[in-house]
Amino acid sequence: MPQPFVLLTLGLLVGCGSSGASHAGSGGDGGGSTHDGGHGGEVDGARDARTAADGRTGPGDASPTGDGGGVDSGSGALGGLFRHGINMGDPNPNFTDNDDGLLSAQAGADSNRLKLPEYFLAQWGATVRTAAAASYFTNGMSNLYCFIIGPTQAHSTAPAGSSNTALEQYIPANLYEPIWNSDGTVNPNNYWAAYVSLVVTTYKPWVHNWEVWNEPDWVSDSSLPATWATQPPTAADLPRFNGSVFDYIRMLRITSAVAKKIDPTAQIATGGLGYPTFLAAILRYTDNPTDGSVTSDYPSKGGAYFDVMNFHYYPVFAPGNSDQGVAGFLSLKSQFAAALSAAGIPGKTWNATETGAPRFAVGGAPGGDDYAKNYVMKVMLEGQLNGMVGIDWFDLSDSAAPDASTSSFDYMGLYLDIASLAATTDAVRNDTGWAYTTLGKVLKGARVDTAGTAALALPATVGGGEFVTAAGKKAYALWAIASSGESATASYDLAAPNGVTAYAWDYAKTAAVQSLPATAGKVTLALTSSVQIFVAP
């Protein structure tokens, strides 16, 4: 799986996933969880200073109580709420965080993924992004995730004179200093603990989900992950982390202890993992730096120190259509679940802070308008149907003009490249963006009806499930499954005695709906590879 890129351009406290390279083909199934996008994590100082100064938000209440991306445990037979997230990489340097958040919300996102490196906070001040965080709630987002990464040079094990990108690839120094002083305060000599304390204290009004690092298991040698089934991943194995799995467990332990003392509602997430064998190593070892064994000082294995099993997946690392891409996503989730089950660890929450699909087929990878707009809807729907709490799309905007790049990752946006636009009103949504907007308009705040989905008894040629909308109406998101291409068709008889209203994938663009009456208590649906949503009165 390739590594997501963390693009934290300054007005954007949201970084996208990683800084490039690859978790390619992780998990042994088709697809991967990281990308080789080559986008760095450098912060645009000019934009940061300007947006920090203006701190603009949109109209409305900035209180973090929005209903959009919230997640709860659900009620009765219904599943919980689902966050339709976004990575806001490749932003326009002239746009504020509020502008980016507004564009994200207009394209269907109700949550997002932030990035707050220590080096960034040290340069601009800990509160530099508080107005931005508040603005996301103003724009209808909630249940934000934030990945923490990037020690300052003084607090890093990186070579002297390292760039910000390099600082995001080396673990902090002093990880094994005591976490606490004798009076119960955080020990400032444990640099990671002090950083976690600062960022959680400052941003807890808006952020409760803390993702530790970004793709710590990224590798340049795809043969290495197989060895982790029996051996601990070493610093030499992990060029975007440069620490061992024991160090990563230590960071999880520190983050959990400090964040939950400050905010008892805090949830600790793994940093967009791509390899089930890396998770298995986390679950197998402690943070004992000698050998990961259990001792009185290192009493628990890594599974005790995180709440959210968070992963990354990109389908472009394997051939196939959108259905096969979604199958690969779910296969990787199943492999992670198997590792948890083998370790006897139940009860983890599931999230993916990066996935995406390109509008063009470049570099021999799959792609296309239909591929991308079908994948974005299907992966979100199947993620929710399979018990996940959220997925963050990569990313907000394309980062290259058509035919200008040979990287799939430059064409995964919801908008055409916004980098040089003068105003947000100039942004042009592509088909992927319109599909995501439709999903947000029709199913924001919806819950899975598990029993209803089972009762549909969908044949192998039909994908999807039953939901209950925020307004309490039954909704059926369905599509025809193709063995290849994006032009499958199927027929399905839906039990809906009062008929349904059909919303095509581009409803948000066309505003067109179709009323389908019932015959003998059923509606015969003509399905295609594109998702349609059918809502009962």
N, C-alpha and C positions, 0 to 999 in steps of 0.2 A: 504494500500500500504505500503510496507516495506520501510525502509529507505535506500537510496543508500549509498554506502559507499564511503567515501571520502578518498581516499587513496592517500595521497600525499607523497609518498615516496620521499624522496628528489630528486632525479634527476628528479623528475617528478612534474613539476609544475602543472601537471594536476591531480586533484584528481578525483577519481571516485566519485560516488555519496555519499553515506552516511556512517555513521559509524555503521550501523547495526540496526536491529530491525525492526519495521514494520508498514508500512502504509497498512498493508495487507487488501485486499478486500475493499480498499477505494472507495468511490463513489457509493457503493452499487451494482456495476456491477461485473461481474467476473473479477478477476485479482486484481492487486494492484499496488501501485506506489512506494514501497520501499522494501528493503530487509533486511533480518535478517542475513546478511553475517558475522557479527562479525569482520569485518575488521576495524581496528582502523585508526585514522588519524595521528598517530605518524609520525614524520619526521625522516628519516634516516640521522642523522647528518653527518656521515662519507661520505656517497654518496653525500650529498649536498655540503659539503666543496670541495670534489674532482671535481664535475661537475661544481661548481661555478668557480673553478680555471681554468678548461680547456676550458669552454665556447665554445666547438666545434660546428661548424655548417657544413653542407654539402656544396658541390659546388653550385655555382649559386648565384642569387641575393636574399638577405634576406629582400628586401623591401616588406612591407605588401600590395602588390598589386596583389596577386595571384588571379586566376580566379576560383579556386576550390570550396571552400565553400562559396563564396560570395552570398549575398542575395540582391536583389533589388526589385523594385515594379513591374518588368515585363514590357512588352511593348505590345501594341495592345491586341490581344486576348490571348496572352501567359502569363502563370504564371511567377513568379519570380524564381530565382535560388534557389537551395536547398542545405543545408549543410549536408553532410553525416559525422557525427561526431563520436568521440570516447572518452571514459573514459579510461585512461591509467593506471588503478590500477594494483597492484601486479607486479611491475616492477622488473627487474633484477638489483641488487645493483651495478653490474659491467657495466651496460649500461648507457650512457649519455642520456640526454633529446633528443639529436639529434638521437640517436639510436632508442629510443622509437618512436619518430616522424617518422623516416624512416620506421620502421616496420608497423606503423599505415597506412602510405601512401601506402605502398606496399600491404596492405590488403584492400585497397579501400577507406579509410577515407580521406576526403578533408578538415576537420576541427577538432577541439577538444575542450575539456572542461578543463580549468585550475583551479587551486586552489592556492590562495595566502593568507593564514591566517596572521593576524597581528603578532602573536607570532613568526611565521616563518621569516617574514621580519625583525622583531626586532632582532632576533638572527643572521641572516646572512647578513643583509643589504638590503635596498629596491631594489637594482639593481641585486640581486642575480639571478633572472630569466630572465633578459632582453635578454641575449644571447640565452637562451632556446626558448623564444618567437620568436626571429628572426629565429631560426633554423626551427621552424614549417613552416614558410613561405617558407624557402628554400626547404623544403620537399613537397611543393605544397599545404599547408593548408592556410586557411584564414577564416575570419568571426568567430574568436575564441570567446568562452564564458569563463568567469571566475567567480567562485563563491567566495564571500568574506565572511569571517567567522573567528572565533577564536581570540578574543581579547587576549592581553597579560594578565598575571595574575594581574598585577597592574591596568589594565583597565577593568577587568572582574568582574561580580557579582558572579563568581564561588567561592567555598570555597578555603581558602588558601591551597597551596600545591597541587593544581589540576594538573592532567596530561594534555597534549595537547589535548587528546581526550575529556576530561571533559571541557576544555576551548571552545570547539566547541559546547557545549551543554548549555552554559549560555550566556545570553545577555550581552552587554557591560554596564559598569557603566556610569553614567552621560549623559544618552540619552537626558535628558530634560534640559541640559545646553543650552544656546543660540548657534545656529549653527555658527553665524557670530560675529566677533568683530565689533566695531563701524566704523572701517575703511574698512570694507568689506572683510577682511581676515577671514579664518576659525579659529574659536575659539579652541585653543588646549585643553581646558578643556572639550569640547565635544569630547570624545575619538573616537567615531565612525566617526564623521565628519572628524577628523584629519587623521584617518586611510584611509578613502575613498579618501581624498585629496592626500595623499601620493601614494596610489596604482594607482589611475587613472592618476595622473601626470606622474608617472614613466612608466606605461605600455600603455598609450594611443596611441603610435605609432603602437601597434599591437592588442590591445583589446578595443572594444567599447561596448561590451555586458556584463553587470554586474549583476550577479545573487545574490540576497540578501539572504544569509544563505543557508543551505541545509536541506530541508524537515522540516521546522519549525512546521508543523502540524503533525509530527510523534506522534503516541500514543501507549501506551501499553494496553490501554483499548479501544477496537474497538466500544464500545457502546457510547463513548463520542461524536464523530463527529455529531451524530444525534441531540444532544442538542444545537449544534452551529447554528442551523437554527433559533433559537430565542434568544440564550444567547451568550455573548461574550466568546470566548475561553480564559481561564485563564492560569496563569503560572503553576498552579498545573496540568492542563490538558496536558501540553506540556513538557515532560521530556527531550527532545532533544533541547529545546529552553529556557525553564525556564523563560519565559516572557509572557505577555498577548498579545492578538491580537492588543491592542492599542500600545504596545511596538513595535510590528512588523511593524505596519503602520508608526510609528515614524521612524524606520530604513529605510523604503522605502522613506519617505519624506526627510530624511537627505541625503540619497544616491542620490536621484534624484536632489536635489538642488545643492549639491557639485559637483557631477560628471558632470552635464550638464553645470555648470559654467566653469569648466576646459576644457571640451570637449563637445561642442554643439551637436556632433553626437552620444553621449553616449545613450545607451538604457538600461533601468532598467528592470530586469526580476524578477519575483517571484521565490522563492527558491525551485523549484521542488515540487510543491504542490501535495497532493494526495487526498484531500477531498474537494468537491465542497462547502460544508457548511463552510469550513474555508475561501475560496474565498468570499463567500457571506458575511461573517462577515467583511472581509477587505473592501468590498464595502459598508457596512452598517454603519461603524463607522469611526470616525476620530482618530487622535493620542492623543486626550484628555485623559490623564491618569486617570481621575476621572470616566468617564462613556462613553467616545467615542463620546460625543455630539459635535455639531458644535458651536464654539464660535469665537470671533474675533482672538484669538490666535491659534485656530485650525479650520481654515475656510473650509477645504476640506476633504472629505472622501477618503479612501485609494485608490480608483480607479484612483485618480488624480496623483498618485505617481509611477506608473509603466507603462511600454510600452509593455512588453512581458509577455503574460500569459504562463508561463513555468511550466510543470508538469512532473511527473515520473509515469511510469506504468510498471509492470511486470506481464505477463500472468500466471505465475506459481501458483498464488494464487487461481486459479479456474481451473476446469477440462476443457478438450477440446483440439482441434488440433490447428494448426497454424492459420487457418481461424478464429476460435473462439477467439483466442488470439488477432488477429488484430481487430476483432469486439469489443472486450472489450476495447482495446486502444481507438478506435474511439468513443465508448460509453462514456468513461470518458471525452474525449474532448468535447463531446456534452453536458454533464452535466455542465462542466465549462462554456461553451458557454451560456447555459440557465441561469446560475447565472449572467453572464455579461448582458444578455438581460433583465433579470428581474430588474436589477439596472439601465437600460437605458444607458449602457456604450458600445459604439461601438469602432471599430477601433484598437483593440489590435492585436499585432502580436502573432503567436503561435509557440511554440518550446517545445521540450521535451529533457531534458539533461540526461535522463536515461530511457532505456528500454533494455531488454535482454531476452534470452531464452536458456535453457541448452541443451547440447548434450546428456545428460543422464537423464532418469527419476528416480529421487531419492526422498526419503522421502515422497512418495505418490503424488508428483507433476508431471505434464506432462513434457515430454522431449523426446529427441532422436535426432539423426543426421538430419533426414528429418524435424522434428519439428523445430529445431533451424535454419537450413539453409533456410527453407521456410519462417519462421517468419521474419528473418532479411531482406530479400528482400521485402516481402509483406508489412511490417510495414513502411519501408522507402518509398516505392512507394505510398502506401495509404496515408501516411502523406503528401507527396507532392501533391497528387491528391486532398486532402482535405484542401489545403491552408496553410499548415505549412511551416515555413522557414527552419526547420531542426530538426534532431533527433541525439542524441549521444548514440551510442551503449555502453552497459556495457558487457564486457570490452575487453581490448586488448588481454589478455592471460588468460587461465585457471589458477587457483591458487591451484590445487591439481591434483594428478595423478588419472587415472581412478580407481574407487572403493575405493579411499582413503578418501572420504568425503560423508557425507549425506546431504550436502547443495547444492541446485541447483545453487547457485550463484558462486560456485567454477568451474562450467563447462559452463560458458557463453562466454568464450574467442573466439577470432578469431584464436588464436594459441594454441597449447598444452602449458603446463606450461613452461614459459621461465625463471623462477627464477634462475635456476642454470646453464644456458648456458654460454659458454665461448665467443661466438660471435653471432652477429645477423644472420649470415649465417646459424647457427644451428637451427634457429627457424622453427618449422613445422606448417604450416597452416592446420587447420582442415576444414571440409566441410563448416562450418559457415563462416570461413575466405575466402574460395574460392568463395562462393556465394557473399559476400560483395565486393570482388575484382572484380568479373564480373560486378556487378552493377556500380562500380566506372569506370571501363574501358569503358563500353558501354554508360552509361548515365550521366557521370560527365558533369556538365554544361548544362544539358538538362532542358527544361521548359515544363510545362504541357500545352497541347492544350485543353482547356476546351471545346470549341465547337466541336473539333474532338472527344473527349472522349464521349460527349453526342451523337454524330452522330453514334458512334459504336453500340449504343442500345444493350449493352451486356445483355444477359439473366442472370437469377439469378444463373445459374450454372457456370458463368465465372466472374472472377475478373480482375481488371486492368484498363488500360486507354491508351490514346495517348499522346505522348511527341514529342517535336522537339529537336533533338540533338544539341550539340554545333556546329556541322558542317551544321546544317540546314536541316537535313533529318528527315522524319517522322519515329517514332519508336513506337512500340506497345508492352507494357509489359503486358502479359496475363497469366492466369493460371485457372485451373479448381478448383472450390470451393467444398470442401468436408464437409459433415455433421459430419463425424468422420474420424479419421485416416488421412494419408497423401498419399492416393492412388487413388484419384479421377481422372476421365477422362471426357473430354468433347470435342465436335467438334464445331468449329466456322468458318464461312465463312467471311473472311476479304476482303473488297474491296481494292484491290491493283493491278491495271492493269499491272504493271511492275514487279510483284512478290516481294518477300522479302528475306532477308538473316536471318536465324534463329540462335540465340545465346542461348544455353542452360545455366542453372544456373552455370555450371562448366566450361564455356568457358575460363575463365582466366587460368584454370589449363590445359585444353586439347588443346586450340587454335582451336578446331574444330568448323566449321560453316556448315550450310546446306542451299543450295540455293533452294528456293521453288518457282517454276514458277506459273503464274496465268493461270486459265482456265476461259474463258468468263469474264475476269476482276476481278476474285476473287481467293483467295488462301484458300483452306480448311485446317484449322489448327487442328492438333491433340494435345490437351492440356492435361496436367497432373497437379497434385498438386504443382509441382515445377514450378517456374516462368521461362518463356521463353521470350526473347525479339526479336521482329521481326522488322528489319530495312529495309525501302524501299530505292531504289537507288536514 
